Structures are given as structure tokens and as C-alpha cells.
Amino acid sequence: MLPGTRLRPPAACPLMPVHNADIAAMFEEIADILEIQGENPFRVRAYRNAARTLQGLGREAKSFLERGEDLTRLPGIGKDLAAKIKEIVDTGRCEALDKLRKQTSPGLAALLRIPGLGPKRVRALYEELDIQTPEQLYRAARDGRIRTLPGFGEKTELNVLQAIEAHVRKDQRIKLALAGQYAEPLAEYLRQVKGVKQVVLAGSYRRAKETVGDLDILATAAGDSPVMERFNRYEEVKDTVSRGKTRSTVILRSGLQVDLRVVAPGSFGAALHYFTGSKSHNIAIRRLGQQHGLKINEYGVFKGEKQVAGKTEESVFRAVGLPYIPPELRENQGEVEAAKAGLLPELVTLANLKGDLHAHTKATDGHNTLKEMALAARELGLGYLAITEHSKRLTVAHGLDQKRLLQQLDEIERLNEELDGITLLKGIEVDILEDGRLDFADTVLGKLDLVIGAVHSHFHLSRSKQTTRILKAMDHPHFTMLAHPTGRLLQERDPYDADMARIIRHARTRGCFLELNAHPKRLDLLDSHCRLAKDEGVLVSINSDAHNVLDFHHLRLGIGQARRGWLSATDVLNTRALRELRKLLRQTM
């Protein structure tokens, strides 16, 4: 089994016609995953042979079953595969495939669809370069890193680059925080238009995806409202792509495309669900609706010709027997199954946070004083704030040496005596050196409330060396938390090559914590790693990494990422009150 996380839970179970091509596709996917995992080649070949048999049949497998004919008489179909075919025909799903999907990174399936990449090559790319998505593959090919792998070479690298170049370049997205700078003012502008009753930002923005490709806005309005005219006259509009009575599309000066749809109040919930997505989630809900004899689209939920739901999103979910599923979970990553079983988590909210455990001041590369940062945090309702300056190794950030750190600790004590309503904690963001040592002596680290270890250099170590480096740092007796655990910078720097599943499990064994760094360039942990941390019982701290008094607002973005990772308040370290937090911190030191 590949080291990885539970990323792709079972799809929904549609009770709709299942064709041989559907069954063959499932068998091919099973074979792909097994081959990527390095399973027995005979087992892999059995699924591929069965897929070919099904593709070549002149009759549907369903008709064999309806007539009571023995499927094992077909070439390459034994009792096990015959049972799986019956399961797929009867339920629309395959339990064996569902289990395999849980074991595999979701991006690998997308890599398999790129011409020239079979399972063996995808496995090599994953294991050697930690490539899991087409975007990562594009960067690796562009940077000349693929040609170094056995069995690839320059020609293969060029072919891969050409195959995905158009896809990657067309898929221009912007960071969530940047999208918000355009989206929120535009939505507020539309809310002020005469006759407008509701305005909601939908799409990937509402699902809190790290990056956004375009904006979808839904509104309800009186029939005589000039909302479409005002939308097209919005001052940031550069071009109007299309304009109608109920839908218009514009391009903002930023290059961001925005679609506005005005829908009937009775259809608003159905439209909001539809345009929030994701596409795969919507398909799962529509298939579930079919099981209930319902048709679901952006106009409502229909029983025959009669609309039976759709005014609210809650009514859409209720019509298919589900509780409300929060937008951040709608990725067809198991949320439908969890909803059916009554196992949806109560997701963490910004109001749950009691403090922030990662912040910087003017003492290193921050822009405000210790007191200014404390007062700003208190103003936002936080009860504690950890001051975690950089250590001396990070000279570019004017990292603290021992003398300066001890001076700051004295300053924190004095300020704690002066301030009411907030407590400053003594911390450090200490560099993890190449060999896994920490950039401060134990005598100093032992004086702190928490020690956050961070990788700030040697990003290109091998997977084995990078993982060993981090695990060694985590074993340090004063280590509390791993900062921005993958080291990625969105759209700027890929994650370093490390075995995150092993790191998360080691954090559980060691009893330390993982940071979800809410800085808009990071949003690191990945949502998939949040889910694994939750499954392993490792607490995650949602931290702003604030470098000035305004940066505490990053916490909102961190909450979105945490919700995408299925985290509840109990899964988050800094939802604890200070007394309980101190107890947990002491257990790691």
C-alpha cells in the first residue's frame, strides 16, 4: 500500500442502468490502483482481462444476470469477479474499489489520464518525486526533473510536458484570499441594488478551495430590479462576455471571470446547491435523488412534473434523506456516506478559536511591537497569543540568538503583568537543521511554553532524508509542533518531498501537534492531511503566522481549510481554554 491518506471515499450508489463500459471502467481503475501499489501482477492482469471481456461482449452483463446465466462461463471471469459484476449491476458500486480509493491519493487517477503515463510511471513519479497532480507533473517536467528517473528520459519528459501544458496553462486560478478581495466587494455592491433580496457567492469560493478559477454569484431580485444593468456597469468590469435577463458574464480588470445568475426564490436553494458544486458531489446527490424517484437540477427537486423542494439547500438535502452538508465538504470525498450514517462532523468555526499559537513581532521579520500584536489579538476576541520569533539560523528574517530571545522572554513577562484579557505565551519558531537538530540549545528551549519546529531550507532533500530529518526533530524532548508541515507556497513552491502519512503517525506516537498555517500563501496542512490527522487523533493548531496586526484575519482562511479537512473543534488544539492548553503543551515538553 502506498503511503498516503484517506482521500477518496466511496462514491454514491446510483440505482441507474449500469453498462458493460461502466463495469469495465471500474475494473480498470482497480487494476490501475493495484499496479500503482505494486500488487501481484497476476491479480492486476485478471482485472484487465475481465475489463476487456466486458468491453467486447455483445450483450449487457445485466441481461446475463436477469436470465440466470452463469457469468463464470465468460472468458476471464471467475467466481470473485462474477460476484463483483453482480454487485456493480445491483448497486452501482464496488466495495473493493471503494476500499482501494481510500488508500490512494486522488490526483493519481488524473495522472493516469495523461497520454504516455501508465500505472508504473505514475508510481515512479509518486514515489520518487511525490507528484500527485497534473500541476505538479507539469512543474516537474518544466524543471527537467522527470528525465532523471529510470525509464523516462528527455523524450518522455517532453511528451509529458506537451500533453499537459495546455491543460495547466488554461487552468489559471488565483489564491482564495485574493479572490475574496474581488468577490466580497462585488457581492456587497449587488446587495445594495434596488430590488435585490439575496446575494450569495457560490462555486469553489464558497467551498473554500485554496485557489479559485472564477466566481459564481447567485441572487434573487424583484422583476423590475436593475441588478443585471448594475452588474455590467460595476466599475471593475473590463469586458462583458454575455448579458441576459437572468444571467450575465463579465471579465474583471483583474482577469477574473464572474457569472451572475438571478433565480426565482422558489429555486434559490437548488440553484445554490448546484452552482456551489463540486460537480462530483452534485452527481452523487442527483443519483441519490434518482433512488428516491426524484429529479434534481438547478431549478428544484421534482417528483414527476411537481416541484417538491428547492427553495432552500436544506430542503434539497432533506428530499434525499440527508441532513445539511456544509459547502466545504462537498467534494464527493465521503460526505454523502457520512451524512447517510449520521456521521457528519460538526465543523470548527472561527468562534471556536481561543487563541493563536504562531506570531512574529518587530524583533524579527514582523512589523508591529509585542504590545501592538497582543492588543490586536485581544481585539479579535483571542485569549492568548504565542510569540514565536524565528531562530538565529534564519538570518534573512533577523532570527533571534540566545541573548535576544531571553530579552524577549523578560519583555513578555512584564507585558503579561500589564495586560488584561489576553496572555502572551513564550515560544520560538526554531529551524529544523538539515540533520534534524534544532537551532537552539536545550537550556534555552526548556524555558519556553512551546517550540514550533520549521523547515526553512534544504527543500530538495530526498524523500527518505527529508522525512528522517523531520522525524528526528519531532523526537526532540522540547518539540511541540510542526510548522507549515509540507513547506508549500501556493502557486510558487511545491511541497517538499516527505512522507506526510508517516510524519502524522509519528506525531501521534510522540504526542506533539501539527500546524495548519493560515497564511494565504500557505494554507498548510492540506485538507487531506487534516483528515489523516483527525483519523490518527493528532491535534491541529490553526495559526495565523501573523507578521502584523492585520494578519490575524488569516485565521478565517485557516478555518475554511480546516473545515475542508473535516476538523471539528475537538480536533483543533487552540480551541482549548488557556488552562487546558497549558496542560497539553506541558505533555509534549
Secondary structure as the mmCIF struct_conf table of DSSP 4:
data_model
#
loop_
_struct_conf.conf_type_id
_struct_conf.id
_struct_conf.beg_label_comp_id
_struct_conf.beg_label_asym_id
_struct_conf.beg_label_seq_id
_struct_conf.end_label_comp_id
_struct_conf.end_label_asym_id
_struct_conf.end_label_seq_id
BEND BEND1 PRO A 3 PRO A 3
HELX_LH_PP_P HELX_LH_PP_P1 PRO A 10 ALA A 12
BEND BEND2 MET A 16 MET A 16
HELX_RH_AL_P HELX_RH_AL_P1 ASN A 20 ILE A 36
TURN_TY1_P TURN_TY1_P1 GLN A 37 GLY A 38
HELX_RH_AL_P HELX_RH_AL_P2 PRO A 41 GLY A 56
BEND BEND3 GLY A 58 ARG A 59
HELX_RH_AL_P HELX_RH_AL_P3 ALA A 61 GLU A 66
TURN_TY1_P TURN_TY1_P2 ARG A 67 GLY A 68
HELX_RH_3T_P HELX_RH_3T_P1 LEU A 71 ARG A 73
BEND BEND4 LEU A 74 LEU A 74
TURN_TY1_P TURN_TY1_P3 PRO A 75 GLY A 76
HELX_RH_AL_P HELX_RH_AL_P4 LYS A 79 THR A 91
BEND BEND5 GLY A 92 GLY A 92
HELX_RH_AL_P HELX_RH_AL_P5 GLU A 95 LYS A 102
TURN_TY1_P TURN_TY1_P4 GLN A 103 GLN A 103
BEND BEND6 THR A 104 THR A 104
TURN_TY1_P TURN_TY1_P5 PRO A 106 PRO A 106
HELX_RH_AL_P HELX_RH_AL_P6 GLY A 107 LEU A 112
TURN_TY1_P TURN_TY1_P6 ARG A 113 ARG A 113
BEND BEND7 ILE A 114 ILE A 114
TURN_TY1_P TURN_TY1_P7 PRO A 115 GLY A 116
HELX_RH_AL_P HELX_RH_AL_P7 PRO A 119 LEU A 129
BEND BEND8 THR A 133 THR A 133
HELX_RH_AL_P HELX_RH_AL_P8 PRO A 134 ARG A 142
TURN_TY1_P TURN_TY1_P8 ASP A 143 GLY A 144
BEND BEND9 ILE A 146 ILE A 146
TURN_TY1_P TURN_TY1_P9 ARG A 147 THR A 148
BEND BEND10 LEU A 149 LEU A 149
TURN_TY1_P TURN_TY1_P10 PRO A 150 PHE A 152
HELX_RH_AL_P HELX_RH_AL_P9 GLY A 153 LYS A 170
STRN STRN1 ILE A 174 LYS A 175
HELX_RH_AL_P HELX_RH_AL_P10 LEU A 176 ARG A 191
TURN_TY1_P TURN_TY1_P11 GLN A 192 GLN A 192
BEND BEND11 VAL A 193 VAL A 193
TURN_TY1_P TURN_TY1_P12 LYS A 194 GLY A 195
STRN STRN2 VAL A 196 LEU A 201
HELX_RH_AL_P HELX_RH_AL_P11 GLY A 203 ARG A 206
TURN_TY1_P TURN_TY1_P13 ARG A 207 ALA A 208
BEND BEND12 GLU A 210 GLU A 210
STRN STRN3 THR A 211 VAL A 212
BEND BEND13 GLY A 213 GLY A 213
STRN STRN4 LEU A 215 ALA A 221
TURN_TY1_P TURN_TY1_P14 GLY A 223 ASP A 224
HELX_RH_AL_P HELX_RH_AL_P12 VAL A 227 ASN A 232
TURN_TY1_P TURN_TY1_P15 ARG A 233 ARG A 233
TURN_TY1_P TURN_TY1_P16 GLU A 235 GLU A 236
STRN STRN5 VAL A 237 ARG A 243
BEND BEND14 LYS A 245 THR A 246
STRN STRN6 ARG A 247 LEU A 252
TURN_TY1_P TURN_TY1_P17 ARG A 253 SER A 254
BEND BEND15 GLY A 255 GLY A 255
STRN STRN7 GLN A 257 VAL A 262
HELX_RH_3T_P HELX_RH_3T_P2 PRO A 265 SER A 267
HELX_RH_AL_P HELX_RH_AL_P13 PHE A 268 THR A 276
HELX_RH_AL_P HELX_RH_AL_P14 LYS A 279 GLN A 291
TURN_TY1_P TURN_TY1_P18 HIS A 292 GLY A 293
STRN STRN8 LYS A 295 ASN A 297
TURN_TY1_P TURN_TY1_P19 GLU A 298 TYR A 299
STRN STRN9 GLY A 300 LYS A 303
TURN_TY1_P TURN_TY1_P20 GLY A 304 GLU A 305
STRN STRN10 LYS A 306 ALA A 309
BEND BEND16 LYS A 311 THR A 312
HELX_RH_AL_P HELX_RH_AL_P15 GLU A 313 ALA A 319
TURN_TY1_P TURN_TY1_P21 VAL A 320 GLY A 321
HELX_RH_3T_P HELX_RH_3T_P3 PRO A 327 LEU A 329
TURN_TY1_P TURN_TY1_P22 ARG A 330 ASN A 332
BEND BEND17 GLN A 333 GLY A 334
HELX_RH_AL_P HELX_RH_AL_P16 GLU A 335 LYS A 340
TURN_TY1_P TURN_TY1_P23 ALA A 341 GLY A 342
STRN STRN11 LEU A 347 LEU A 347
HELX_RH_3T_P HELX_RH_3T_P4 LEU A 350 ASN A 352
STRN STRN12 GLY A 355 ASP A 356
BEND BEND18 LEU A 357 LEU A 357
STRN STRN13 ALA A 359 ALA A 359
TURN_TY1_P TURN_TY1_P24 LYS A 362 ASP A 365
BEND BEND19 HIS A 367 ASN A 368
HELX_RH_AL_P HELX_RH_AL_P17 LEU A 370 GLU A 379
TURN_TY1_P TURN_TY1_P25 LEU A 380 GLY A 381
BEND BEND20 GLY A 383 GLY A 383
STRN STRN14 TYR A 384 HIS A 390
STRN STRN15 SER A 391 SER A 391
TURN_TY1_P TURN_TY1_P26 LYS A 392 ARG A 393
HELX_RH_3T_P HELX_RH_3T_P5 THR A 395 ALA A 397
TURN_TY1_P TURN_TY1_P27 HIS A 398 HIS A 398
STRN STRN16 LEU A 400 LEU A 400
HELX_RH_AL_P HELX_RH_AL_P18 GLN A 402 GLU A 418
BEND BEND21 ASP A 420 GLY A 421
STRN STRN17 THR A 423 ASP A 431
STRN STRN18 ILE A 432 ILE A 432
TURN_TY1_P TURN_TY1_P28 GLU A 434 ASP A 435
BEND BEND22 GLY A 436 GLY A 436
STRN STRN19 LEU A 438 LEU A 438
BEND BEND23 ASP A 439 PHE A 440
HELX_RH_AL_P HELX_RH_AL_P19 ASP A 442 LEU A 445
TURN_TY1_P TURN_TY1_P29 GLY A 446 LYS A 447
BEND BEND24 LEU A 448 ASP A 449
STRN STRN20 LEU A 450 ALA A 454
BEND BEND25 SER A 457 SER A 457
TURN_TY1_P TURN_TY1_P30 PHE A 459 HIS A 460
HELX_RH_AL_P HELX_RH_AL_P20 ARG A 463 MET A 474
TURN_TY1_P TURN_TY1_P31 ASP A 475 ASP A 475
BEND BEND26 HIS A 476 HIS A 476
TURN_TY1_P TURN_TY1_P32 PRO A 477 HIS A 478
STRN STRN21 MET A 481 LEU A 482
BEND BEND27 ALA A 483 HIS A 484
TURN_TY1_P TURN_TY1_P33 PRO A 485 THR A 486
STRN STRN22 LEU A 489 LEU A 489
TURN_TY1_P TURN_TY1_P34 LEU A 490 GLU A 492
STRN STRN23 ARG A 493 ARG A 493
HELX_LH_PP_P HELX_LH_PP_P2 ASP A 494 TYR A 496
BEND BEND28 ASP A 497 ASP A 497
HELX_RH_AL_P HELX_RH_AL_P21 MET A 500 ARG A 510
TURN_TY1_P TURN_TY1_P35 GLY A 511 GLY A 511
STRN STRN24 PHE A 513 ASN A 517
TURN_TY1_P TURN_TY1_P36 PRO A 520 ARG A 522
STRN STRN25 ASP A 524 ASP A 524
BEND BEND29 LEU A 525 LEU A 525
HELX_RH_AL_P HELX_RH_AL_P22 ASP A 527 GLU A 536
TURN_TY1_P TURN_TY1_P37 GLY A 537 GLY A 537
STRN STRN26 VAL A 540 ASN A 543
STRN STRN27 ALA A 546 ALA A 546
BEND BEND30 HIS A 547 ASN A 548
TURN_TY1_P TURN_TY1_P38 VAL A 549 LEU A 550
HELX_RH_3T_P HELX_RH_3T_P6 ASP A 551 HIS A 553
HELX_RH_AL_P HELX_RH_AL_P23 HIS A 554 ARG A 564
TURN_TY1_P TURN_TY1_P39 GLY A 565 TRP A 566
STRN STRN28 SER A 568 SER A 568
HELX_RH_3T_P HELX_RH_3T_P7 ALA A 569 ASP A 571
STRN STRN29 VAL A 572 VAL A 572
HELX_RH_3T_P HELX_RH_3T_P8 LEU A 573 THR A 575
BEND BEND31 ARG A 576 ARG A 576
HELX_RH_AL_P HELX_RH_AL_P24 LEU A 578 THR A 588
#
